[in-house]
Amino acid sequence: MMITVLRSCIAAVLLLAVAVKSSAWSDHASLGWPLFQTMPDVIEAPLVETESLKDFLVQEAVGLQRLLADQERWARDNLVHYSPRPDALTFDASTPAENIVQQFAYAIRINPTLPYALYRQLMAFETLQESMRPKAIAELTFLQSAIKNNSLRYVSIEPNVLVMPIHVIAAASDEPDFGMDVDLFENSGTEFGDQYGFGDVPFGNLNLDYGSQAPFHMGFYYLDWVTRTVQPGLLKTYPEYRTHLYKTLATYAFQSGHPYWGWRFLGWGLHYVGDMSQPYHALPLPGVSTLQGAWQIITGHGDDVVQLVSNRHGAIESFQQQIMHRKIARQDWQGPIMQALAGSPSVAQGSDVFTASTLKDELARESRDAASSMDSVIKNNLPAKIVSDPTFELSGSAEDERMIELVFSKGGQPAVNRMTLVVADQLERFARYTRSWVRTILQDGRMCVRSDVGSNEDCFTTQ
């Protein structure tokens, strides 16, 4: 009897933990910008011509039909907890042009209601020019939380104009947080969720408009035996599926002479690489053992431990974003965080290959191992109200907007330095795997890197 109660308690606290927050690093576009500037593969790549998703799909329908069939076979053969795509959703090259974008969305099982428009994000140091057409965040996402809280600036881009790849990859790396992975489950209340074959959402808070994306943005690959036993739904995660899918699509787009979509798919996949570099996405309750969490539930304090973890998760991301936005606005590329992203010359030029097993076997493991120590630094360097008061909700509070000042109020500049260093440690991992991700895809896509603007046809080998 006691064992049954204990298992139920552990399951409850774990489900609460992963239901609270499923976003990782804030503003992936700004996060990647300092890093991309250090990569000749990106900053010196030829300008690319913008192309609508519809035009890309129409031109490559036959090849994509074969490619997505191969991708589905790979997923079924290699992903242990994968939910197979229903055969009725197979991409059909004969689909009429007016329906092909929705057909593609169904075939790769993303939210079909998003516009997937041509746009880019302005960095904090950029001035809105008269020639630029502002694009409201509400034109890019249906998520009301993002619309309400997003203060970033976006501009539309016309088809068939030349753009810098750094702008494409930066904006695209943030795009999955616009709702691409939201409402894809049978209990999401959507027509497409009923068809996608993922079953009910295995974890996540359906009271949050973005809550159902959690299984795609978190990867709990190294749970202890007790946790796996009492809550097997935590194993139903899909970062591996998404990264392999977008890596495959990006490589194909480059090889077939569609560099804009090569960079954009590359950016989509990079989002999940970034998410998995965040320790809170690799371990449900950093700093809290499974038995400690269960005891909190038994004594009636389960919500408390979850709230504290949620606040610490939010605090480190707000701290990171606020430091980076201030530095980018000044174009200040110095300091531990910026140097972690830039890397040493030897690291910045590294060429490790990002394989199908890299995300799970290396990146997620490193993030899991870093989780408890990071949580400890956060707990010790922020005011108790933020990290130790379970009655306080950080998200949406005035405190959330002044995280650097709150750290300083707790321990002065030494506390700011400690928090900066723990963020830098995590972003060094993000930068290392980002370089591997980008270079692997560019190499596989046979894309030549050069600084002059010439015919893109010379940069690809079509297979």
C-alpha positions in Angstrom: 0.0 0.0 0.0 2.7 2.4 1.0 4.7 1.7 -2.2 1.6 2.4 -4.3 1.1 5.7 -2.6 4.7 6.6 -3.0 4.7 5.8 -6.7 1.6 7.9 -7.1 3.2 10.8 -5.3 6.4 10.6 -7.4 4.4 10.5 -10.6 2.3 13.6 -9.5 5.3 15.7 -8.6 7.1 14.9 -11.8 4.0 15.7 -13.9 3.6 19.0 -12.2 7.3 19.8 -12.7 7.3 19.4 -16.4 3.9 21.1 -16.8 5.0 24.4 -15.5 7.4 25.7 -18.1 8.4 24.3 -21.5 10.3 27.1 -23.1 14.1 27.1 -22.8 16.5 29.9 -23.6 14.6 33.2 -24.2 14.9 34.7 -27.7 16.9 32.1 -29.6 17.6 34.6 -32.4 19.6 37.0 -30.1 21.2 34.0 -28.4 22.7 32.8 -31.6 23.6 36.1 -33.1 27.0 36.6 -31.3 27.9 33.0 -32.2 27.0 33.2 -35.8 29.2 36.2 -36.2 32.2 34.1 -35.3 31.4 31.4 -37.9 32.7 32.1 -41.4 30.3 29.3 -42.6 27.5 31.7 -41.7 28.7 35.2 -41.8 30.6 34.8 -45.1 28.0 32.6 -46.8 26.5 33.9 -50.1 23.3 35.9 -50.0 20.3 33.7 -50.7 17.1 34.5 -52.5 13.9 34.3 -50.4 11.3 31.8 -51.5 7.9 31.0 -50.1 7.3 27.6 -48.6 4.6 27.0 -51.2 7.0 27.6 -54.1 9.7 25.3 -52.5 7.2 22.5 -52.0 5.7 22.8 -55.5 9.1 22.6 -57.1 10.4 19.8 -55.0 7.2 17.8 -54.4 8.5 14.6 -56.0 11.8 14.5 -54.2 10.1 15.4 -50.9 7.6 12.6 -51.2 10.5 10.1 -51.3 12.5 12.0 -48.7 9.7 12.1 -46.1 8.9 8.5 -46.7 12.6 7.6 -45.9 12.5 9.9 -42.9 9.4 8.1 -41.5 11.1 4.7 -41.9 14.2 6.0 -40.1 12.1 7.3 -37.2 10.2 4.0 -36.8 13.4 2.0 -36.9 15.6 4.1 -34.6 13.4 6.0 -32.1 12.4 3.8 -29.2 9.4 5.8 -28.0 8.3 7.2 -31.4 4.6 7.4 -32.3 4.5 6.5 -36.0 2.9 8.9 -38.4 -0.4 7.5 -39.7 -0.1 6.4 -43.3 -2.9 8.6 -44.4 -0.6 11.6 -43.7 2.0 10.5 -46.2 3.2 13.4 -48.3 1.7 13.2 -51.8 3.6 14.9 -54.7 0.3 15.2 -56.7 -1.3 17.5 -54.1 -2.6 20.7 -55.8 -0.5 23.7 -55.2 -3.2 25.5 -53.2 -3.2 22.6 -50.6 0.5 21.7 -50.6 1.6 23.7 -47.6 -1.1 22.1 -45.4 -0.2 18.7 -46.8 3.4 19.3 -45.8 2.5 20.4 -42.4 0.4 17.3 -41.9 3.2 15.1 -43.2 5.8 16.4 -40.8 3.2 16.9 -38.1 3.5 20.6 -37.2 0.8 23.1 -36.5 -0.8 23.9 -39.9 -2.5 27.1 -38.8 0.8 29.1 -38.7 1.6 31.3 -41.7 5.3 30.3 -42.1 5.8 33.7 -43.6 8.9 35.4 -44.9 10.3 37.6 -42.2 13.2 38.3 -40.0 13.9 39.6 -36.4 15.7 42.9 -35.9 18.5 42.7 -33.4 18.6 45.1 -30.5 21.2 47.4 -32.2 19.3 47.7 -35.5 17.3 50.7 -36.5 14.0 50.3 -38.3 14.5 51.7 -41.7 11.9 53.4 -43.8 12.2 50.6 -46.4 11.3 48.0 -43.8 7.8 46.9 -43.2 7.1 46.0 -39.5 5.5 42.7 -38.8 3.5 42.3 -35.6 4.2 39.3 -33.5 0.4 38.5 -33.8 1.0 37.9 -37.5 3.6 35.1 -36.7 2.0 33.3 -33.8 -1.4 32.5 -32.3 0.0 32.1 -28.8 -1.5 34.8 -26.7 1.3 34.6 -24.1 3.8 35.4 -26.8 1.8 38.2 -28.2 1.3 39.7 -24.8 4.9 39.5 -23.6 7.0 39.7 -26.7 8.8 43.0 -27.1 11.0 42.0 -30.0 10.8 43.6 -33.4 10.1 41.8 -36.7 10.0 42.9 -40.4 8.5 41.3 -43.4 10.6 40.2 -46.3 9.4 40.0 -49.9 9.8 36.9 -52.1 12.7 36.7 -54.5 15.0 39.2 -52.8 18.6 38.6 -51.6 19.1 38.2 -47.8 22.0 37.3 -45.5 21.8 33.7 -44.2 22.6 35.0 -40.7 19.2 36.7 -40.7 17.5 33.6 -41.9 19.0 31.2 -39.4 18.6 33.6 -36.4 14.9 34.2 -37.0 14.2 30.5 -37.8 15.9 29.3 -34.7 13.2 31.0 -32.6 10.3 30.0 -34.8 9.4 26.7 -33.1 8.4 28.7 -30.0 5.7 30.4 -32.1 3.5 27.3 -31.8 4.8 24.9 -34.3 4.6 22.1 -31.8 1.4 23.2 -30.0 -1.9 21.3 -30.1 -0.6 18.3 -31.9 -2.2 15.7 -29.5 -5.5 14.0 -29.5 -6.6 15.8 -26.3 -5.6 19.2 -27.7 -9.0 19.8 -29.2 -7.8 20.3 -32.7 -8.8 18.5 -35.9 -5.2 17.9 -36.8 -4.3 16.7 -33.3 -6.9 14.0 -33.8 -5.1 12.8 -36.9 -1.4 13.1 -36.1 -1.1 9.9 -34.1 0.7 11.2 -31.1 -2.0 10.1 -28.7 -2.8 12.2 -25.6 -0.2 14.7 -24.5 2.1 12.6 -22.2 3.0 15.6 -20.0 2.6 19.3 -20.1 0.1 21.9 -18.8 -2.9 22.2 -21.1 -4.0 25.3 -19.2 -1.1 27.1 -20.8 -1.4 28.0 -24.4 2.0 26.6 -25.2 1.9 23.8 -22.6 1.5 20.9 -25.1 4.8 21.6 -26.8 6.7 20.3 -23.8 7.3 16.8 -25.2 8.9 18.2 -28.3 11.2 20.7 -26.5 12.3 18.5 -23.5 14.2 15.3 -23.6 14.3 13.2 -20.4 16.6 10.5 -21.6 18.4 9.8 -18.4 15.7 9.3 -15.8 16.3 7.0 -12.8 14.6 3.6 -12.7 11.9 4.8 -10.2 10.9 7.7 -12.3 10.8 5.7 -15.5 8.7 3.1 -13.8 6.1 5.4 -12.2 5.9 7.9 -15.0 6.8 6.3 -18.4 5.1 9.1 -20.2 8.2 11.3 -19.5 10.0 9.1 -22.0 7.6 10.1 -24.8 9.8 13.0 -26.1 10.5 14.2 -29.6 13.6 16.4 -29.8 15.4 13.6 -31.7 12.6 13.3 -34.1 12.5 17.0 -34.8 16.3 17.5 -35.2 16.7 14.5 -37.6 13.7 15.7 -39.6 14.9 19.3 -40.0 18.5 18.2 -40.6 17.2 15.9 -43.4 15.1 18.7 -44.9 17.9 21.3 -44.7 20.4 19.0 -46.4 17.9 18.3 -49.1 17.1 22.0 -49.7 20.7 22.9 -50.0 21.4 20.0 -52.4 18.4 20.8 -54.6 19.3 24.5 -55.0 16.9 26.1 -52.4 19.4 27.7 -50.0 16.9 29.9 -48.3 14.9 26.9 -47.1 18.2 25.1 -46.4 19.0 27.9 -43.9 15.5 28.1 -42.5 15.2 24.3 -41.9 18.6 24.4 -40.4 17.4 27.1 -38.0 14.2 25.2 -37.1 16.3 22.2 -36.0 18.8 24.4 -34.2 16.0 25.4 -31.8 15.8 21.9 -30.4 19.6 21.8 -30.1 19.4 25.0 -28.1 16.6 23.7 -25.9 18.5 20.6 -25.0 21.5 22.6 -23.9 19.3 24.0 -21.1 19.6 21.7 -18.1 16.0 22.2 -17.0 15.0 20.5 -20.3 17.1 17.4 -19.5 16.1 16.8 -15.9 12.6 17.4 -14.5 13.5 18.6 -11.0 17.2 19.8 -10.7 18.3 20.0 -7.1 15.4 17.8 -5.9 15.7 14.1 -5.6 12.8 11.9 -6.6 12.2 10.9 -3.0 12.4 14.5 -1.8 9.8 15.4 -4.3 7.6 12.5 -3.2 7.9 13.6 0.4 6.8 17.1 -0.5 3.6 15.6 -2.1 2.9 13.4 0.9 3.2 16.3 3.3 1.0 18.5 1.1 3.8 20.7 -0.4 4.1 19.2 -3.9 3.0 22.4 -5.6 5.6 24.3 -3.6 8.6 22.4 -4.9 7.3 22.7 -8.5 6.8 26.4 -8.1 10.4 26.9 -6.8 11.9 25.0 -9.7 9.7 26.9 -12.1 10.9 30.2 -10.7 14.5 29.2 -10.8 14.1 28.1 -14.4 12.5 31.4 -15.4 15.1 33.4 -13.4 18.1 32.0 -15.2 16.6 32.6 -18.6 15.5 36.2 -17.7 19.0 36.9 -16.4 20.5 35.5 -19.6 18.2 37.4 -21.9 18.6 40.7 -20.1 22.4 40.6 -20.1 22.5 39.6 -23.8 20.0 42.3 -24.9 22.0 45.0 -23.2 25.2 43.8 -24.7 23.8 43.3 -28.2 22.2 46.8 -28.1 25.7 48.2 -27.4 27.3 45.7 -29.8 29.5 44.7 -26.9 30.9 41.3 -27.7 33.1 41.0 -24.6 32.6 39.3 -21.2 32.1 35.6 -20.2 28.8 35.0 -21.9 29.8 36.5 -25.3 33.1 34.8 -25.1 31.4 31.5 -24.3 29.4 31.9 -27.5 32.3 33.0 -29.6 34.6 30.3 -28.3 38.3 30.1 -28.5 39.8 30.2 -32.1 40.4 26.4 -32.0 36.9 25.7 -30.8 35.3 28.2 -33.1 36.8 26.5 -36.1 36.0 23.0 -34.9 34.3 20.5 -37.2 32.8 17.7 -35.0 30.1 15.9 -36.8 26.5 16.1 -35.4 25.2 12.6 -35.9 21.8 11.1 -35.3 22.8 10.1 -31.8 24.6 13.3 -30.8 21.6 15.0 -29.2 20.7 12.1 -26.9 24.1 10.5 -26.2 26.1 13.7 -25.8 24.2 16.9 -25.5 21.4 15.8 -23.3 23.8 13.9 -21.0 26.0 16.9 -20.5 22.9 19.1 -19.8 21.6 16.5 -17.3 25.0 16.4 -15.5 25.1 20.2 -15.2 21.6 20.6 -13.8 22.0 20.3 -10.1 25.1 22.6 -9.8 23.4 25.2 -11.9 20.3 25.1 -9.8 22.4 25.6 -6.7 24.1 28.7 -8.1 20.7 30.2 -8.9 19.3 29.4 -5.4 22.3 31.0 -3.7 22.6 34.2 -5.7 19.0 35.4 -6.0 16.7 36.9 -3.3 14.7 34.3 -1.3 11.5 35.7 -2.7 12.5 34.5 -6.2 14.0 31.1 -5.4 12.6 30.0 -2.0 9.1 31.5 -1.7 6.6 29.0 -3.2 3.8 31.6 -2.9 5.5 33.9 -5.4 5.0 33.5 -9.2 8.0 35.0 -11.1 6.4 34.8 -14.6 4.7 38.1 -15.5 5.9 39.8 -12.3 7.8 43.1 -12.1 10.7 41.2 -10.7 11.0 39.2 -13.9 12.0 42.3 -15.8 14.9 43.3 -13.5 16.7 40.1 -12.9 20.2 41.6 -13.0 19.3 44.2 -10.4 17.8 41.5 -8.2 21.0 39.4 -8.3 23.0 42.5 -7.5 20.8 43.3 -4.5 21.4 39.8 -3.2 25.2 39.7 -3.3 26.6 42.7 -5.2 28.8 42.3 -8.2 30.2 39.0 -7.0 26.7 37.5 -7.3 26.3 38.9 -10.7 29.6 37.4 -11.7 28.7 34.0 -10.4 25.4 34.0 -12.2 27.1 35.2 -15.4 29.6 32.4 -15.2 27.0 29.7 -14.7 25.1 31.0 -17.8 28.4 31.1 -19.7 29.0 27.5 -18.8 25.6 26.4 -20.3 26.1 28.6 -23.4 29.5 27.2 -24.1 27.7 23.9 -24.5 25.1 25.5 -26.7 27.7 27.1 -28.9 29.8 23.9 -29.2 26.8 21.8 -30.4 25.5 24.7 -32.6 28.7 24.8 -34.5 28.6 21.1 -35.0 25.0 21.2 -36.1 25.5 24.0 -38.7 28.8 22.7 -40.1 27.5 19.1 -40.5 24.5 20.3 -42.5 26.4 22.6 -44.7 29.0 19.9 -45.4 26.2 17.4 -46.1 24.4 19.9 -48.3 27.6 20.4 -50.4 27.3 24.2 -49.8 30.4 26.2 -50.7 31.3 29.1 -48.4 32.5 32.3 -50.0 32.0 36.0 -49.4 31.2 37.1 -53.0 27.7 37.1 -54.3 27.5 35.0 -57.4 25.4 32.2 -58.9 24.2 29.9 -56.1 24.3 27.0 -58.6 28.0 26.7 -58.1 27.5 26.1 -54.4 25.5 22.9 -54.6 25.8 19.3 -55.8 22.4 17.9 -56.6 22.3 14.2 -55.8 
